[in-house]
Amino acid sequence: MSKKTRNSIISTLVSIALGLTMFLLHEGHMKKARETHSRLAAGISEMNTMMSELVDAANRGGAPEMLSYARNNKPRAAEAANKLRGACDYFEKVRVPRSLKDELAAVRAGIPEMRSFADSFEAMFGGVMIESEFMSAAEQMGIRAERLVASDGFAYAEANFMKELNRLNSRRRFLWLTVNNVQFTMDN
């Protein structure tokens, strides 16, 4: 085998290996973004369910029943809030191509409000409150939830980000999404 043939074979193998590596990285990045989106949706869905159950508890026994329900469901509230925090962590650390910079900036602008919402939700279910404080907190949660889905809220911006990410991906374009912190996991 001549030197030229051997170099050609090696170059071809290296090109195939690099192409496969890029494909696998692309799929891994897309999977992580979709998992983050799913976890966020699951956290929001769980919070909605818990708020509905909270209203049902109020209908059964008033504020004392609501407080009892809230105290008994502290672990569920913490888990739902952690899903929202995990999504915030991901969007704080992800780096995206130029074509997604505006969408990511909009999501990042809503992160402080989303973190505050998650903290307040968890505190409402785990905090020690008198009935009037609890009723006020529950009312505020509804107002804050509406704010998150407003046109400049976190949930709306995150949905736009995913829509644009999927649009770019459907064009069969390689997207390089990286997370700044190597220690980041979806369980955060």
N, C-alpha and C positions, 0 to 999 in steps of 0.2 A: 504494500500500500504506500502510495506516495505521500509526501508531506502535505501537499495541497489537498488531497482527498481526505486525509486524516483531519486537517484543520476544518474542512468543510463539514465533516461529520460532527466534530466537537461543537462547532458553531451552531449547527442545527439542533443538537441535543440541548445546548445551553439556552437557545431561543425557545424551545419547547418547554423546558423547565421554568424559565422566567414567565412565559405565557400562562402556564398552569398555576404558578405561584400567584400571579396577579389575579387570575380568575378566582382562586380560593380566597385570597384576601378580600376581594370585592364581595364575594358571597358572605364571608364572615362579617364584614362591616354592615352589609345590608341586613343580615340576620340580627345583629345587635341593635340596630336602629328599630327594626320591627318589633323585637322583644321589648324594647323600652316603651314603644308606643302601646303595645298590648298590656304591659304592666301598668302604665298610666291609666289606660281605659279601665282596667280591672279595679284599680284603686278608686277611681271616680265612681264606677258602678257600685262598688261595695259601700262607699260613702252614701250614695243615693239610697241604697237599700236600707242602710242603718237609719238614715233620716226618716224614711217612710215607716220603719218599725218604731222609731221614736214617736212619731205622730200617732201610730196605732196604740202605743202604750199610753199616750196622753188621753186618747179617746176612751180607753178602758178604765184608767184610774187617776187621771189628772197629773199634775206635776210630781207628786210622790212616786207614781208609777214610772214616769219618765226618768226621774233621777235614779231609780232602782235599775231600770233598763240600761241606762248609761254606765253605771258602775259595773254592772255585770258583763258589759261588752267592751271593756277597756282594751283587752288584747286584740279584738277585731279592729277597733279604731286605730290602734297603734300599727297594726299590719297594713291597713289601708293608707295611713299617713306615710308609712315608710315606702310604699310603692310610689307615691307622689314625690317624695324626697329623692328616691333613686332616679326618677326621670329627670329631676332638677340636676342631680349630680352628673348624669350623662350629658345633658345639654351644656353644662358649664365646662366640661372637659373635652367635648368632641371638637375636632377641627374638620372643616368641610371645604370643598372646592369653592372657587370664586362664585360659581353659579348659584350657590346656596347661602352665601354670606348674609344677604338681606333677611332671608327667612330665619336664619339662626339668630341674627341680631334681635329680631322681634320676639323670638322665644326667650332669649336671655333677658330681655327687658322685663318679662313677666315672672322671672324666677323668684325674685324677692317676695312678690305677692303670693305666689304658689306656696313657697316655704312657710310664710306666715299663716296661710290658710290651713296647711297641713298641721302646723303646730297648734293652732286654735282648735281645730277639729279634735285632735288627740287630747288636748287639755279639757275640752268640753266633756269628753267621756271619762277622763281620769281625774279631773280636778275635784276638789272639795268645794262645792258651791251651795249657797242657799237657793231656794226655789226661784226667787226673783232674778238672781244672777244667772241661773241656768236658763231660764226662759229668755232673758236678754241675749245670752250667748247663742242660743238656738236660732233666734231671729236674725242675729248678725251673720250666722253661718249661711243662711239663705241669701242674704244680700251680697255677701262676699262670693258665693258660688256663682251668682249672676254676673258678677264683675269678671270672673275668670273666663267666662264664655263670651264676653263682649268682644267686639271687633278688635280691640287692642289688648285682650287678655291672654294669659298663658295658654289655655286650652285651645283657643282659636288659632293662635300663632303656631302651636305645635301641630295642629291639624294641617295648616297650610304648609309647614315644613315637610311633613310626611307626603302630602299631595305632590309637592314639587320634587321631592326625592324619588317618589315612584314614577313620576313623569320622566325624569331624567334617566332613571333605570330602564324604563320601557323602551327608550331609544337605543338600548343596548350600548350605552355609554359607560365606560369604566368610571366609577366614582370612588374616590379615595377619602374615606372617613376614618380618622384616627382619633384615639382618645389620648389626651395629654398624659394622663397618669397611668402607668403600666399596672398599678395595683387595683385599678377600677374593676369591679365585678358587678354583675346585674343584681346581686343580693344586697348591695349597699342601700 
